Amino acid sequence: MIDAPAASAVHANVSRAVNLLDLAPDEALDELARFIAAEGEASYRAAQIFARLWQRPVASFEDMSEVPKALRQRLGEHFTIPRLELQARQTSSDGTEKFLFRLADGQSIETVAIPEGNRLTLCISSQAGCALQCAFCATGAMGFQRNLTPSEIAGQVRELRLLDPPLLATNIVFMGMGEPLMNWNAVDRTLTLLNDPRALGIGARHITISTVGVLPGIEALAARKEQFRLAISIHAPSDELRRSLMPVNVKYPLSDVIRAAAEFDRRVTFEYVMLDGVNDHPEHAAMLATLARECRAFVNLIPLHPGGSLGFNPTPASRMAAFSRAIRARGVEVAIRKSRGLDIAAACGQLRTERLGRRLPVAP
């Protein structure tokens, strides 16, 4: 039996343990190098241990069989490599898979894996819930809970690598729960973990940040040297209509968002969810094409997923096709995204809502 002072000491040691998965590669390697030197171990051990964090991940230090047992025990006393608890896994008839992960504080987040030929795209979350309250989004309806840490964002990719058999992402899109550019500090570090060849090693051009148009975040993303992709959730081609669908348009008006997109020195995609009778009229197509030409954007038309529609109806396929043709006729590249996971809870936030219900918002 542990007495009270000893128990307090154990708790203090745990609380001081460094979460290696929250650190950028250089920081983690420095921490490990100092630890290895203090332990009197060979210097190569630091890189050997780091490789087991992301490239060839293990569930715990005990699973690092190439590391001496005594050193594994000491690693566990000084560091943590926390897991995300898999609560639910659903598989669609089209191969799409959706995962619900429970975090250490009881919050839950979603990740979607979308196979397409030789590609596997992971749609990852950056926040638990979302503060933006877009009218048609199930995540926004549940309110904002908190920002995710780098280990919780990149950890979604890591957890799928730990599956048997593993799911190895070729592409990453920040299009899950939350607005990534409102959690920039964590997303910034996560981008490094995703891209660095010593960590997850996914090419920058295969990583897309989707935003409603958070201007400081777009500027910060543009300042990075890597060729990360930017997708902007437009969803309406006028300020008046966009404000009714997306309250954030009051803070970041459409004209400012388009200006930032035009200044972004890489290709931009417009995401446009089609809402029957709301934003799918011929005049909307003409206005959207004009905006796209201003910043040389590619337009991605998205069928509304009925599971997360919150009272809206999807635009019929025939009208979507006509809308697409009208945009293309004005010299803008456009595509209609294929609906995936229709037979599972694949709308963003839907699986979490089904399992846990909607939680009241909390202050950011």
C-alpha positions as CSV (number, residue, x, y, z in Angstrom):
1,M,0.0,0.0,0.0
2,I,1.3,3.5,-0.9
3,D,1.2,6.1,1.9
4,A,-0.2,9.6,1.2
5,P,3.2,11.3,0.7
6,A,4.4,8.6,-1.7
7,A,1.2,8.8,-3.6
8,S,1.6,12.5,-4.0
9,A,5.1,12.0,-5.3
10,V,3.9,9.5,-7.9
11,H,1.2,12.0,-9.0
12,A,3.8,14.8,-9.2
13,N,6.1,12.7,-11.4
14,V,3.2,11.9,-13.7
15,S,2.2,15.5,-14.0
16,R,5.8,16.5,-14.8
17,A,6.1,13.9,-17.5
18,V,6.7,15.4,-21.0
19,N,4.2,14.6,-23.7
20,L,6.5,13.8,-26.6
21,L,3.6,13.8,-29.1
22,D,3.0,17.5,-28.4
23,L,6.5,18.5,-29.4
24,A,7.8,19.3,-32.9
25,P,10.5,16.8,-34.1
26,D,13.5,19.0,-33.2
27,E,12.1,19.7,-29.7
28,A,11.3,16.0,-29.1
29,L,14.7,14.9,-30.3
30,D,16.4,17.5,-28.0
31,E,14.4,16.3,-25.0
32,L,15.3,12.7,-25.8
33,A,19.0,13.5,-26.4
34,R,19.2,15.2,-23.0
35,F,17.5,12.3,-21.3
36,I,19.7,9.7,-23.0
37,A,22.8,11.6,-22.1
38,A,21.7,11.8,-18.4
39,E,21.0,8.1,-18.5
40,G,24.5,7.3,-19.9
41,E,23.1,5.6,-22.9
42,A,24.5,5.7,-26.5
43,S,23.4,8.9,-28.3
44,Y,21.7,6.9,-31.2
45,R,19.0,5.9,-28.8
46,A,17.3,9.3,-29.1
47,A,16.6,8.9,-32.8
48,Q,15.7,5.2,-32.3
49,I,13.1,6.2,-29.8
50,F,11.8,9.1,-31.8
51,A,11.2,6.9,-34.8
52,R,8.7,4.9,-32.8
53,L,6.6,7.9,-32.0
54,W,5.3,8.6,-35.6
55,Q,7.1,6.7,-38.4
56,R,6.6,3.3,-36.8
57,P,4.4,4.1,-33.9
58,V,4.0,1.9,-30.8
59,A,1.2,1.9,-28.3
60,S,3.5,2.4,-25.3
61,F,7.2,2.6,-24.4
62,E,7.0,-1.1,-23.3
63,D,6.4,-2.0,-27.0
64,M,9.8,-0.5,-28.0
65,S,11.4,-4.0,-28.1
66,E,14.7,-2.7,-29.5
67,V,15.2,-0.6,-26.4
68,P,16.5,-2.2,-23.2
69,K,13.8,-2.9,-20.7
70,A,15.3,-0.7,-18.0
71,L,15.5,2.2,-20.3
72,R,11.9,1.6,-21.4
73,Q,10.9,1.8,-17.7
74,R,12.8,5.1,-17.3
75,L,11.2,6.5,-20.4
76,G,7.8,5.9,-18.9
77,E,8.8,7.8,-15.8
78,H,9.9,10.9,-17.7
79,F,7.7,11.0,-20.8
80,T,4.2,10.1,-22.0
81,I,2.9,9.1,-25.5
82,P,-0.9,9.3,-24.8
83,R,-3.4,7.4,-26.9
84,L,-6.8,8.4,-28.2
85,E,-9.5,5.8,-27.1
86,L,-11.4,4.4,-30.1
87,Q,-15.1,4.5,-29.1
88,A,-16.7,3.6,-32.4
89,R,-15.7,2.6,-36.0
90,Q,-18.2,2.5,-38.8
91,T,-17.6,1.3,-42.4
92,S,-19.6,2.4,-45.4
93,S,-20.5,0.2,-48.4
94,D,-18.2,2.5,-50.4
95,G,-15.2,1.9,-48.2
96,T,-15.4,5.1,-46.2
97,E,-14.7,4.6,-42.5
98,K,-15.6,6.9,-39.7
99,F,-13.9,6.8,-36.2
100,L,-15.0,8.3,-33.0
101,F,-12.2,8.9,-30.5
102,R,-12.5,9.7,-26.8
103,L,-10.0,12.2,-25.3
104,A,-8.5,12.1,-21.9
105,D,-11.0,14.6,-20.5
106,G,-14.1,12.8,-21.9
107,Q,-14.5,14.9,-25.0
108,S,-15.0,13.1,-28.3
109,I,-13.8,13.8,-31.8
110,E,-14.3,12.3,-35.3
111,T,-11.9,11.2,-38.0
112,V,-13.0,10.0,-41.5
113,A,-10.9,7.8,-43.8
114,I,-11.7,8.0,-47.5
115,P,-10.1,5.5,-49.9
116,E,-9.8,6.3,-53.6
117,G,-7.6,4.1,-55.7
118,N,-4.1,4.3,-54.3
119,R,-5.0,7.3,-52.1
120,L,-6.2,7.3,-48.5
121,T,-7.5,10.7,-47.4
122,L,-8.0,11.4,-43.7
123,C,-10.4,14.1,-42.7
124,I,-9.2,15.1,-39.2
125,S,-10.6,17.3,-36.4
126,S,-8.9,20.3,-34.9
127,Q,-11.4,21.2,-32.2
128,A,-13.9,19.4,-30.0
129,G,-17.1,21.0,-31.3
130,C,-17.1,24.4,-33.1
131,A,-18.0,27.9,-32.2
132,L,-19.0,29.1,-35.7
133,Q,-22.6,27.8,-35.7
134,C,-22.9,27.6,-39.5
135,A,-26.6,27.0,-40.1
136,F,-26.2,23.6,-41.9
137,C,-23.5,22.0,-39.9
138,A,-24.0,19.4,-37.2
139,T,-20.7,20.2,-35.5
140,G,-21.6,23.9,-35.1
141,A,-24.9,22.9,-33.5
142,M,-23.2,21.1,-30.7
143,G,-21.2,24.2,-29.6
144,F,-17.6,24.7,-28.9
145,Q,-15.9,22.6,-26.2
146,R,-12.2,23.3,-26.6
147,N,-9.2,23.4,-28.9
148,L,-7.3,20.2,-29.5
149,T,-3.6,19.8,-28.8
150,P,-1.0,18.8,-31.4
151,S,-0.9,15.2,-30.0
152,E,-4.7,15.0,-30.3
153,I,-4.8,16.3,-33.9
154,A,-1.8,14.5,-35.3
155,G,-2.7,11.6,-32.9
156,Q,-5.7,10.8,-35.1
157,V,-3.3,10.0,-37.9
158,R,-1.1,8.1,-35.5
159,E,-4.0,6.0,-34.1
160,L,-4.9,4.8,-37.6
161,R,-1.3,3.7,-38.2
162,L,-1.6,1.7,-35.0
163,L,-4.5,-0.3,-36.3
164,D,-4.1,-3.9,-37.4
165,P,-3.9,-3.7,-40.4
166,P,-2.7,-0.1,-40.3
167,L,-4.4,2.7,-42.3
168,L,-1.6,4.8,-43.8
169,A,-2.8,8.3,-45.0
170,T,-1.5,9.7,-48.3
171,N,-3.6,12.9,-47.9
172,I,-4.8,15.0,-45.0
173,V,-7.7,17.5,-45.0
174,F,-8.5,19.6,-41.9
175,M,-12.2,19.3,-42.6
176,G,-13.4,17.5,-39.6
177,M,-14.8,19.0,-36.4
178,G,-13.8,22.6,-35.7
179,E,-12.2,25.6,-37.4
180,P,-8.5,24.9,-37.7
181,L,-7.4,28.5,-38.1
182,M,-9.0,29.4,-34.8
183,N,-6.6,26.9,-33.2
184,W,-3.5,28.0,-35.1
185,N,-0.8,27.4,-32.5
186,A,-1.7,23.7,-32.3
187,V,-2.4,23.4,-36.0
188,D,0.9,25.1,-36.9
189,R,2.9,22.5,-34.9
190,T,0.7,19.7,-36.2
191,L,1.5,20.7,-39.8
192,T,5.2,20.2,-39.0
193,L,4.5,16.8,-37.5
194,L,2.4,15.7,-40.5
195,N,5.0,17.0,-43.0
196,D,8.4,16.3,-41.4
197,P,10.0,13.2,-43.0
198,R,11.2,12.2,-39.5
199,A,7.6,12.2,-38.2
200,L,4.5,11.3,-40.4
201,G,6.2,12.4,-43.7
202,I,3.2,13.5,-45.7
203,G,3.9,15.9,-48.6
204,A,2.8,19.5,-48.0
205,R,0.8,19.5,-51.3
206,H,-1.2,16.6,-49.9
207,I,-2.2,18.5,-46.8
208,T,-5.2,20.9,-47.0
209,I,-6.4,23.4,-44.4
210,S,-10.1,24.2,-44.7
211,T,-11.3,27.5,-43.2
212,V,-14.4,29.7,-43.2
213,G,-11.9,32.6,-43.8
214,V,-10.2,33.4,-40.6
215,L,-7.9,36.1,-41.9
216,P,-5.0,36.0,-39.4
217,G,-4.8,32.2,-39.9
218,I,-4.7,32.5,-43.6
219,E,-1.8,35.0,-43.3
220,A,0.0,32.7,-40.9
221,L,-0.4,29.7,-43.2
222,A,0.8,31.8,-46.2
223,A,3.9,32.7,-44.2
224,R,5.0,29.1,-44.0
225,K,7.5,28.0,-46.6
226,E,5.8,24.6,-47.3
227,Q,3.2,24.3,-50.1
228,F,0.2,23.5,-47.9
229,R,-3.1,23.8,-49.7
230,L,-5.9,26.2,-48.6
231,A,-9.6,25.5,-49.0
232,I,-12.1,28.2,-48.1
233,S,-15.7,27.4,-47.1
234,I,-17.6,30.0,-49.2
235,H,-21.1,28.5,-49.3
236,A,-22.7,31.7,-50.5
237,P,-21.6,34.3,-53.0
238,S,-22.9,37.4,-51.3
239,D,-22.5,39.0,-47.9
240,E,-26.2,39.0,-47.2
241,L,-26.7,35.4,-47.9
242,R,-23.5,34.3,-46.3
243,R,-24.3,36.1,-43.1
244,S,-27.6,34.2,-42.8
245,L,-25.8,30.9,-43.2
246,M,-22.4,31.7,-41.5
247,P,-22.4,34.2,-38.7
248,V,-18.6,34.5,-38.9
249,N,-19.1,36.6,-42.1
250,V,-19.8,39.6,-39.8
251,K,-16.2,39.4,-38.5
252,Y,-14.6,38.3,-41.8
253,P,-16.7,39.7,-44.7
254,L,-16.7,37.9,-48.0
255,S,-14.7,40.7,-49.7
256,D,-11.9,40.5,-47.2
257,V,-11.8,36.7,-47.5
258,I,-11.6,36.9,-51.3
259,R,-8.8,39.5,-51.0
260,A,-6.8,37.2,-48.7
261,A,-7.4,34.2,-51.1
262,A,-6.1,36.3,-54.0
263,E,-3.0,37.1,-52.1
264,F,-2.3,33.5,-51.1
265,D,0.5,32.4,-53.4
266,R,-0.7,28.9,-53.9
267,R,-3.8,27.4,-55.4
268,V,-7.0,28.0,-53.4
269,T,-10.2,25.8,-53.5
270,F,-13.7,27.2,-52.8
271,E,-15.9,24.7,-50.9
272,Y,-19.5,25.3,-51.6
273,V,-22.2,23.1,-50.0
274,M,-25.3,23.1,-52.2
275,L,-28.6,23.9,-50.3
276,D,-31.8,23.4,-52.2
277,G,-33.5,26.7,-53.0
278,V,-31.0,28.6,-50.9
279,N,-27.7,29.1,-52.7
280,D,-28.2,27.1,-55.9
281,H,-29.9,29.6,-58.2
282,P,-28.4,30.6,-61.6
283,E,-27.5,34.0,-60.3
284,H,-25.5,32.4,-57.5
285,A,-23.5,30.4,-60.0
286,A,-22.6,33.6,-61.9
287,M,-21.6,35.5,-58.7
288,L,-19.6,32.5,-57.5
289,A,-17.7,32.3,-60.8
290,T,-16.8,36.0,-60.5
291,L,-15.4,35.5,-57.0
292,A,-13.4,32.5,-58.1
293,R,-11.9,34.4,-61.1
294,E,-10.7,37.1,-58.7
295,C,-8.4,34.7,-56.9
296,R,-7.9,31.9,-59.5
297,A,-9.8,29.5,-57.3
298,F,-11.0,26.0,-58.1
299,V,-14.6,25.5,-57.1
300,N,-15.6,22.3,-55.3
301,L,-19.4,21.8,-55.2
302,I,-20.5,19.6,-52.3
303,P,-23.7,17.7,-52.0
304,L,-25.3,18.4,-48.6
305,H,-25.0,15.2,-46.5
306,P,-28.6,14.6,-45.3
307,G,-27.4,13.3,-42.0
308,G,-26.1,16.6,-40.9
309,S,-28.5,18.9,-42.8
310,L,-30.3,20.5,-39.8
311,G,-33.5,21.3,-41.8
312,F,-31.9,22.0,-45.2
313,N,-32.4,19.8,-48.2
314,P,-29.7,18.8,-50.8
315,T,-29.8,20.4,-54.2
316,P,-31.0,17.7,-56.7
317,A,-28.2,16.2,-58.8
318,S,-29.6,17.7,-62.1
319,R,-29.5,21.2,-60.7
320,M,-26.1,20.7,-59.3
321,A,-24.9,19.7,-62.8
322,A,-26.5,22.8,-64.3
323,F,-24.9,25.0,-61.6
324,S,-21.5,23.4,-62.4
325,R,-21.9,24.0,-66.1
326,A,-22.8,27.6,-65.5
327,I,-19.6,28.1,-63.6
328,R,-17.4,26.3,-66.1
329,A,-18.9,28.3,-68.9
330,R,-17.5,31.4,-67.2
331,G,-14.0,30.0,-67.4
332,V,-13.7,28.6,-63.8
333,E,-12.5,25.1,-63.0
334,V,-15.2,23.2,-61.1
335,A,-16.0,19.8,-59.8
336,I,-18.8,18.1,-57.9
337,R,-17.6,16.2,-54.9
338,K,-18.7,12.6,-54.8
339,S,-20.9,11.8,-51.8
340,R,-19.2,9.3,-49.5
341,G,-20.4,7.4,-46.5
342,L,-24.1,8.0,-47.1
343,D,-25.0,4.8,-45.3
344,I,-23.1,5.6,-42.1
345,A,-23.1,8.8,-39.9
346,A,-20.5,10.5,-42.1
347,A,-21.7,14.1,-41.8
348,C,-19.3,16.1,-39.7
349,G,-20.4,15.8,-36.1
350,Q,-23.2,13.4,-36.7
351,L,-21.6,10.3,-35.2
352,R,-20.6,12.2,-32.1
353,T,-24.1,13.6,-31.7
354,E,-25.7,10.2,-32.2
355,R,-23.5,8.6,-29.5
356,L,-23.2,11.5,-27.0
357,G,-26.0,13.9,-27.8
358,R,-25.5,17.7,-28.1
359,R,-23.6,19.4,-25.4
360,L,-24.2,23.0,-24.4
361,P,-21.4,25.4,-25.5
362,V,-18.8,26.4,-23.1
363,A,-16.8,29.6,-23.2
364,P,-13.6,29.4,-25.3
